Amino acid sequence: MAALAWLLIPLLAAVAAGLWGSWANRTRRTRGDGPELDGYARFREAMEKQSSGARGA
């Protein structure tokens, strides 16, 4: 009976890990890449303005 308990512990741990994994990866509302890409575009514009201003000086 003790051997059965020792085999049952990893089985229960695997089931618990599977349940936790499915809960952790549940579908969530995603933002997408829009805000990040907008920020990158603003950064590029600012760097281009700065570099063109330095050349003209």
PDB file of N, CA, C and O in Angstrom:
ATOM      1  N   MET A   1       0.813  -1.196   0.000  1.00  0.00           N
ATOM      2  CA  MET A   1       0.000   0.000   0.000  1.00  0.00           C
ATOM      3  C   MET A   1       0.858   1.261   0.000  1.00  0.00           C
ATOM      4  O   MET A   1       0.482   2.274  -0.591  1.00  0.00           O
ATOM      5  N   ALA A   2       2.015   1.196   0.667  1.00  0.00           N
ATOM      6  CA  ALA A   2       2.898   2.356   0.710  1.00  0.00           C
ATOM      7  C   ALA A   2       3.465   2.648  -0.677  1.00  0.00           C
ATOM      8  O   ALA A   2       3.657   3.808  -1.043  1.00  0.00           O
ATOM      9  N   ALA A   3       3.733   1.592  -1.446  1.00  0.00           N
ATOM     10  CA  ALA A   3       4.247   1.793  -2.799  1.00  0.00           C
ATOM     11  C   ALA A   3       3.207   2.495  -3.666  1.00  0.00           C
ATOM     12  O   ALA A   3       3.557   3.333  -4.497  1.00  0.00           O
ATOM     13  N   LEU A   4       1.951   2.165  -3.480  1.00  0.00           N
ATOM     14  CA  LEU A   4       0.894   2.818  -4.235  1.00  0.00           C
ATOM     15  C   LEU A   4       0.822   4.304  -3.895  1.00  0.00           C
ATOM     16  O   LEU A   4       0.606   5.134  -4.778  1.00  0.00           O
ATOM     17  N   ALA A   5       0.998   4.635  -2.635  1.00  0.00           N
ATOM     18  CA  ALA A   5       0.991   6.042  -2.226  1.00  0.00           C
ATOM     19  C   ALA A   5       2.155   6.795  -2.865  1.00  0.00           C
ATOM     20  O   ALA A   5       1.990   7.935  -3.299  1.00  0.00           O
ATOM     21  N   TRP A   6       3.333   6.167  -2.927  1.00  0.00           N
ATOM     22  CA  TRP A   6       4.493   6.816  -3.529  1.00  0.00           C
ATOM     23  C   TRP A   6       4.313   7.006  -5.033  1.00  0.00           C
ATOM     24  O   TRP A   6       4.858   7.952  -5.603  1.00  0.00           O
ATOM     25  N   LEU A   7       3.563   6.129  -5.678  1.00  0.00           N
ATOM     26  CA  LEU A   7       3.284   6.298  -7.098  1.00  0.00           C
ATOM     27  C   LEU A   7       2.167   7.312  -7.338  1.00  0.00           C
ATOM     28  O   LEU A   7       2.117   7.956  -8.386  1.00  0.00           O
ATOM     29  N   LEU A   8       1.288   7.447  -6.374  1.00  0.00           N
ATOM     30  CA  LEU A   8       0.169   8.373  -6.504  1.00  0.00           C
ATOM     31  C   LEU A   8       0.607   9.826  -6.340  1.00  0.00           C
ATOM     32  O   LEU A   8       0.010  10.722  -6.938  1.00  0.00           O
ATOM     33  N   ILE A   9       1.631  10.066  -5.547  1.00  0.00           N
ATOM     34  CA  ILE A   9       2.103  11.441  -5.302  1.00  0.00           C
ATOM     35  C   ILE A   9       2.564  12.106  -6.608  1.00  0.00           C
ATOM     36  O   ILE A   9       2.098  13.208  -6.899  1.00  0.00           O
ATOM     37  N   PRO A  10       3.446  11.502  -7.404  1.00  0.00           N
ATOM     38  CA  PRO A  10       3.837  12.159  -8.662  1.00  0.00           C
ATOM     39  C   PRO A  10       2.680  12.301  -9.652  1.00  0.00           C
ATOM     40  O   PRO A  10       2.621  13.267 -10.413  1.00  0.00           O
ATOM     41  N   LEU A  11       1.768  11.340  -9.636  1.00  0.00           N
ATOM     42  CA  LEU A  11       0.616  11.433 -10.518  1.00  0.00           C
ATOM     43  C   LEU A  11      -0.243  12.638 -10.155  1.00  0.00           C
ATOM     44  O   LEU A  11      -0.658  13.392 -11.034  1.00  0.00           O
ATOM     45  N   LEU A  12      -0.506  12.818  -8.889  1.00  0.00           N
ATOM     46  CA  LEU A  12      -1.290  13.978  -8.448  1.00  0.00           C
ATOM     47  C   LEU A  12      -0.543  15.281  -8.728  1.00  0.00           C
ATOM     48  O   LEU A  12      -1.156  16.282  -9.097  1.00  0.00           O
ATOM     49  N   ALA A  13       0.777  15.269  -8.553  1.00  0.00           N
ATOM     50  CA  ALA A  13       1.567  16.462  -8.849  1.00  0.00           C
ATOM     51  C   ALA A  13       1.503  16.801 -10.342  1.00  0.00           C
ATOM     52  O   ALA A  13       1.428  17.976 -10.701  1.00  0.00           O
ATOM     53  N   ALA A  14       1.532  15.801 -11.203  1.00  0.00           N
ATOM     54  CA  ALA A  14       1.439  16.036 -12.639  1.00  0.00           C
ATOM     55  C   ALA A  14       0.070  16.581 -13.027  1.00  0.00           C
ATOM     56  O   ALA A  14      -0.029  17.470 -13.872  1.00  0.00           O
ATOM     57  N   VAL A  15      -0.972  16.057 -12.421  1.00  0.00           N
ATOM     58  CA  VAL A  15      -2.318  16.558 -12.690  1.00  0.00           C
ATOM     59  C   VAL A  15      -2.442  18.006 -12.221  1.00  0.00           C
ATOM     60  O   VAL A  15      -3.003  18.847 -12.924  1.00  0.00           O
ATOM     61  N   ALA A  16      -1.914  18.290 -11.029  1.00  0.00           N
ATOM     62  CA  ALA A  16      -1.962  19.662 -10.507  1.00  0.00           C
ATOM     63  C   ALA A  16      -1.160  20.606 -11.404  1.00  0.00           C
ATOM     64  O   ALA A  16      -1.593  21.730 -11.656  1.00  0.00           O
ATOM     65  N   ALA A  17      -0.003  20.165 -11.887  1.00  0.00           N
ATOM     66  CA  ALA A  17       0.809  20.996 -12.775  1.00  0.00           C
ATOM     67  C   ALA A  17       0.082  21.246 -14.096  1.00  0.00           C
ATOM     68  O   ALA A  17       0.142  22.349 -14.637  1.00  0.00           O
ATOM     69  N   GLY A  18      -0.593  20.244 -14.608  1.00  0.00           N
ATOM     70  CA  GLY A  18      -1.363  20.421 -15.840  1.00  0.00           C
ATOM     71  C   GLY A  18      -2.506  21.400 -15.664  1.00  0.00           C
ATOM     72  O   GLY A  18      -2.753  22.235 -16.534  1.00  0.00           O
ATOM     73  N   LEU A  19      -3.201  21.303 -14.547  1.00  0.00           N
ATOM     74  CA  LEU A  19      -4.294  22.248 -14.275  1.00  0.00           C
ATOM     75  C   LEU A  19      -3.764  23.665 -14.120  1.00  0.00           C
ATOM     76  O   LEU A  19      -4.348  24.610 -14.650  1.00  0.00           O
ATOM     77  N   TRP A  20      -2.658  23.815 -13.395  1.00  0.00           N
ATOM     78  CA  TRP A  20      -2.078  25.140 -13.215  1.00  0.00           C
ATOM     79  C   TRP A  20      -1.588  25.694 -14.549  1.00  0.00           C
ATOM     80  O   TRP A  20      -1.763  26.882 -14.821  1.00  0.00           O
ATOM     81  N   GLY A  21      -0.984  24.863 -15.375  1.00  0.00           N
ATOM     82  CA  GLY A  21      -0.500  25.306 -16.677  1.00  0.00           C
ATOM     83  C   GLY A  21      -1.628  25.760 -17.581  1.00  0.00           C
ATOM     84  O   GLY A  21      -1.502  26.770 -18.273  1.00  0.00           O
ATOM     85  N   SER A  22      -2.717  25.032 -17.582  1.00  0.00           N
ATOM     86  CA  SER A  22      -3.845  25.435 -18.416  1.00  0.00           C
ATOM     87  C   SER A  22      -4.477  26.714 -17.893  1.00  0.00           C
ATOM     88  O   SER A  22      -4.944  27.536 -18.680  1.00  0.00           O
ATOM     89  N   TRP A  23      -4.499  26.894 -16.585  1.00  0.00           N
ATOM     90  CA  TRP A  23      -5.031  28.134 -16.007  1.00  0.00           C
ATOM     91  C   TRP A  23      -4.106  29.307 -16.312  1.00  0.00           C
ATOM     92  O   TRP A  23      -4.582  30.395 -16.635  1.00  0.00           O
ATOM     93  N   ALA A  24      -2.797  29.109 -16.217  1.00  0.00           N
ATOM     94  CA  ALA A  24      -1.842  30.183 -16.455  1.00  0.00           C
ATOM     95  C   ALA A  24      -1.846  30.621 -17.914  1.00  0.00           C
ATOM     96  O   ALA A  24      -1.586  31.790 -18.199  1.00  0.00           O
ATOM     97  N   ASN A  25      -2.134  29.716 -18.844  1.00  0.00           N
ATOM     98  CA  ASN A  25      -2.125  30.045 -20.267  1.00  0.00           C
ATOM     99  C   ASN A  25      -3.517  30.298 -20.818  1.00  0.00           C
ATOM    100  O   ASN A  25      -3.730  30.220 -22.027  1.00  0.00           O
ATOM    101  N   ARG A  26      -4.450  30.596 -19.954  1.00  0.00           N
ATOM    102  CA  ARG A  26      -5.813  30.833 -20.423  1.00  0.00           C
ATOM    103  C   ARG A  26      -5.841  32.061 -21.329  1.00  0.00           C
ATOM    104  O   ARG A  26      -4.955  32.913 -21.277  1.00  0.00           O
ATOM    105  N   THR A  27      -6.852  32.128 -22.136  1.00  0.00           N
ATOM    106  CA  THR A  27      -6.980  33.221 -23.096  1.00  0.00           C
ATOM    107  C   THR A  27      -7.214  34.519 -22.349  1.00  0.00           C
ATOM    108  O   THR A  27      -8.113  34.628 -21.515  1.00  0.00           O
ATOM    109  N   ARG A  28      -6.390  35.492 -22.665  1.00  0.00           N
ATOM    110  CA  ARG A  28      -6.530  36.806 -22.058  1.00  0.00           C
ATOM    111  C   ARG A  28      -6.692  37.830 -23.162  1.00  0.00           C
ATOM    112  O   ARG A  28      -6.373  37.575 -24.323  1.00  0.00           O
ATOM    113  N   ARG A  29      -7.185  38.976 -22.786  1.00  0.00           N
ATOM    114  CA  ARG A  29      -7.332  40.054 -23.749  1.00  0.00           C
ATOM    115  C   ARG A  29      -5.942  40.589 -24.081  1.00  0.00           C
ATOM    116  O   ARG A  29      -5.204  41.006 -23.188  1.00  0.00           O
ATOM    117  N   THR A  30      -5.595  40.578 -25.338  1.00  0.00           N
ATOM    118  CA  THR A  30      -4.261  41.019 -25.743  1.00  0.00           C
ATOM    119  C   THR A  30      -4.325  42.442 -26.278  1.00  0.00           C
ATOM    120  O   THR A  30      -5.315  42.860 -26.877  1.00  0.00           O
ATOM    121  N   ARG A  31      -3.247  43.169 -26.046  1.00  0.00           N
ATOM    122  CA  ARG A  31      -3.167  44.547 -26.511  1.00  0.00           C
ATOM    123  C   ARG A  31      -2.724  44.637 -27.947  1.00  0.00           C
ATOM    124  O   ARG A  31      -3.135  45.547 -28.667  1.00  0.00           O
ATOM    125  N   GLY A  32      -1.907  43.724 -28.371  1.00  0.00           N
ATOM    126  CA  GLY A  32      -1.341  43.810 -29.709  1.00  0.00           C
ATOM    127  C   GLY A  32      -0.067  44.639 -29.683  1.00  0.00           C
ATOM    128  O   GLY A  32       0.409  45.038 -28.621  1.00  0.00           O
ATOM    129  N   ASP A  33       0.470  44.888 -30.855  1.00  0.00           N
ATOM    130  CA  ASP A  33       1.733  45.615 -30.965  1.00  0.00           C
ATOM    131  C   ASP A  33       1.542  47.094 -31.256  1.00  0.00           C
ATOM    132  O   ASP A  33       2.531  47.811 -31.401  1.00  0.00           O
ATOM    133  N   GLY A  34       0.329  47.570 -31.346  1.00  0.00           N
ATOM    134  CA  GLY A  34       0.064  48.957 -31.721  1.00  0.00           C
ATOM    135  C   GLY A  34       0.799  49.994 -30.886  1.00  0.00           C
ATOM    136  O   GLY A  34       1.533  50.805 -31.450  1.00  0.00           O
ATOM    137  N   PRO A  35       0.632  50.004 -29.557  1.00  0.00           N
ATOM    138  CA  PRO A  35       1.296  51.030 -28.749  1.00  0.00           C
ATOM    139  C   PRO A  35       2.823  50.969 -28.838  1.00  0.00           C
ATOM    140  O   PRO A  35       3.481  52.009 -28.850  1.00  0.00           O
ATOM    141  N   GLU A  36       3.388  49.768 -28.900  1.00  0.00           N
ATOM    142  CA  GLU A  36       4.835  49.641 -28.989  1.00  0.00           C
ATOM    143  C   GLU A  36       5.362  50.165 -30.318  1.00  0.00           C
ATOM    144  O   GLU A  36       6.391  50.839 -30.363  1.00  0.00           O
ATOM    145  N   LEU A  37       4.649  49.851 -31.405  1.00  0.00           N
ATOM    146  CA  LEU A  37       5.082  50.323 -32.715  1.00  0.00           C
ATOM    147  C   LEU A  37       4.939  51.828 -32.842  1.00  0.00           C
ATOM    148  O   LEU A  37       5.770  52.475 -33.479  1.00  0.00           O
ATOM    149  N   ASP A  38       3.895  52.399 -32.245  1.00  0.00           N
ATOM    150  CA  ASP A  38       3.733  53.853 -32.258  1.00  0.00           C
ATOM    151  C   ASP A  38       4.872  54.530 -31.509  1.00  0.00           C
ATOM    152  O   ASP A  38       5.407  55.540 -31.965  1.00  0.00           O
ATOM    153  N   GLY A  39       5.239  53.977 -30.364  1.00  0.00           N
ATOM    154  CA  GLY A  39       6.350  54.537 -29.601  1.00  0.00           C
ATOM    155  C   GLY A  39       7.662  54.441 -30.357  1.00  0.00           C
ATOM    156  O   GLY A  39       8.477  55.362 -30.305  1.00  0.00           O
ATOM    157  N   TYR A  40       7.874  53.341 -31.055  1.00  0.00           N
ATOM    158  CA  TYR A  40       9.102  53.178 -31.833  1.00  0.00           C
ATOM    159  C   TYR A  40       9.148  54.176 -32.984  1.00  0.00           C
ATOM    160  O   TYR A  40      10.205  54.726 -33.290  1.00  0.00           O
ATOM    161  N   ALA A  41       8.004  54.409 -33.622  1.00  0.00           N
ATOM    162  CA  ALA A  41       7.956  55.386 -34.718  1.00  0.00           C
ATOM    163  C   ALA A  41       8.276  56.783 -34.197  1.00  0.00           C
ATOM    164  O   ALA A  41       9.004  57.530 -34.851  1.00  0.00           O
ATOM    165  N   ARG A  42       7.745  57.147 -33.036  1.00  0.00           N
ATOM    166  CA  ARG A  42       8.066  58.456 -32.446  1.00  0.00           C
ATOM    167  C   ARG A  42       9.548  58.551 -32.112  1.00  0.00           C
ATOM    168  O   ARG A  42      10.165  59.598 -32.310  1.00  0.00           O
ATOM    169  N   PHE A  43      10.118  57.470 -31.611  1.00  0.00           N
ATOM    170  CA  PHE A  43      11.548  57.449 -31.298  1.00  0.00           C
ATOM    171  C   PHE A  43      12.386  57.656 -32.555  1.00  0.00           C
ATOM    172  O   PHE A  43      13.336  58.438 -32.546  1.00  0.00           O
ATOM    173  N   ARG A  44      12.041  56.961 -33.634  1.00  0.00           N
ATOM    174  CA  ARG A  44      12.793  57.107 -34.887  1.00  0.00           C
ATOM    175  C   ARG A  44      12.703  58.522 -35.427  1.00  0.00           C
ATOM    176  O   ARG A  44      13.695  59.078 -35.897  1.00  0.00           O
ATOM    177  N   GLU A  45      11.499  59.110 -35.358  1.00  0.00           N
ATOM    178  CA  GLU A  45      11.335  60.485 -35.834  1.00  0.00           C
ATOM    179  C   GLU A  45      12.189  61.446 -35.020  1.00  0.00           C
ATOM    180  O   GLU A  45      12.820  62.348 -35.569  1.00  0.00           O
ATOM    181  N   ALA A  46      12.202  61.243 -33.704  1.00  0.00           N
ATOM    182  CA  ALA A  46      13.006  62.127 -32.854  1.00  0.00           C
ATOM    183  C   ALA A  46      14.491  61.969 -33.146  1.00  0.00           C
ATOM    184  O   ALA A  46      15.225  62.956 -33.159  1.00  0.00           O
ATOM    185  N   MET A  47      14.943  60.742 -33.381  1.00  0.00           N
ATOM    186  CA  MET A  47      16.358  60.524 -33.672  1.00  0.00           C
ATOM    187  C   MET A  47      16.729  61.107 -35.038  1.00  0.00           C
ATOM    188  O   MET A  47      17.830  61.632 -35.202  1.00  0.00           O
ATOM    189  N   GLU A  48      15.826  61.023 -36.017  1.00  0.00           N
ATOM    190  CA  GLU A  48      16.105  61.604 -37.324  1.00  0.00           C
ATOM    191  C   GLU A  48      16.178  63.125 -37.247  1.00  0.00           C
ATOM    192  O   GLU A  48      17.031  63.740 -37.887  1.00  0.00           O
ATOM    193  N   LYS A  49      15.293  63.729 -36.470  1.00  0.00           N
ATOM    194  CA  LYS A  49      15.331  65.183 -36.294  1.00  0.00           C
ATOM    195  C   LYS A  49      16.626  65.602 -35.617  1.00  0.00           C
ATOM    196  O   LYS A  49      17.247  66.591 -36.007  1.00  0.00           O
ATOM    197  N   GLN A  50      17.026  64.853 -34.613  1.00  0.00           N
ATOM    198  CA  GLN A  50      18.233  65.191 -33.864  1.00  0.00           C
ATOM    199  C   GLN A  50      19.465  65.045 -34.750  1.00  0.00           C
ATOM    200  O   GLN A  50      20.343  65.907 -34.720  1.00  0.00           O
ATOM    201  N   SER A  51      19.551  63.986 -35.531  1.00  0.00           N
ATOM    202  CA  SER A  51      20.730  63.769 -36.367  1.00  0.00           C
ATOM    203  C   SER A  51      20.776  64.764 -37.526  1.00  0.00           C
ATOM    204  O   SER A  51      21.861  65.196 -37.915  1.00  0.00           O
ATOM    205  N   SER A  52      19.629  65.136 -38.082  1.00  0.00           N
ATOM    206  CA  SER A  52      19.636  66.115 -39.180  1.00  0.00           C
ATOM    207  C   SER A  52      19.974  67.503 -38.650  1.00  0.00           C
ATOM    208  O   SER A  52      20.588  68.290 -39.370  1.00  0.00           O
ATOM    209  N   GLY A  53      19.596  67.830 -37.422  1.00  0.00           N
ATOM    210  CA  GLY A  53      19.940  69.102 -36.828  1.00  0.00           C
ATOM    211  C   GLY A  53      21.426  69.193 -36.525  1.00  0.00           C
ATOM    212  O   GLY A  53      21.998  70.280 -36.609  1.00  0.00           O
ATOM    213  N   ALA A  54      22.058  68.104 -36.181  1.00  0.00           N
ATOM    214  CA  ALA A  54      23.479  68.103 -35.847  1.00  0.00           C
ATOM    215  C   ALA A  54      24.321  68.258 -37.116  1.00  0.00           C
ATOM    216  O   ALA A  54      25.397  68.855 -37.070  1.00  0.00           O
ATOM    217  N   ARG A  55      23.855  67.740 -38.228  1.00  0.00           N
ATOM    218  CA  ARG A  55      24.623  67.842 -39.476  1.00  0.00           C
ATOM    219  C   ARG A  55      24.599  69.278 -40.005  1.00  0.00           C
ATOM    220  O   ARG A  55      25.593  69.770 -40.538  1.00  0.00           O
ATOM    221  N   GLY A  56      23.474  69.929 -39.854  1.00  0.00           N
ATOM    222  CA  GLY A  56      23.347  71.273 -40.396  1.00  0.00           C
ATOM    223  C   GLY A  56      24.098  72.315 -39.591  1.00  0.00           C
ATOM    224  O   GLY A  56      24.329  73.417 -40.090  1.00  0.00           O
ATOM    225  N   ALA A  57      24.484  72.009 -38.373  1.00  0.00           N
ATOM    226  CA  ALA A  57      25.131  72.999 -37.513  1.00  0.00           C
ATOM    227  C   ALA A  57      26.590  73.175 -37.813  1.00  0.00           C
ATOM    228  O   ALA A  57      27.261  73.979 -37.165  1.00  0.00           O
TER     229      ALA A  57
END
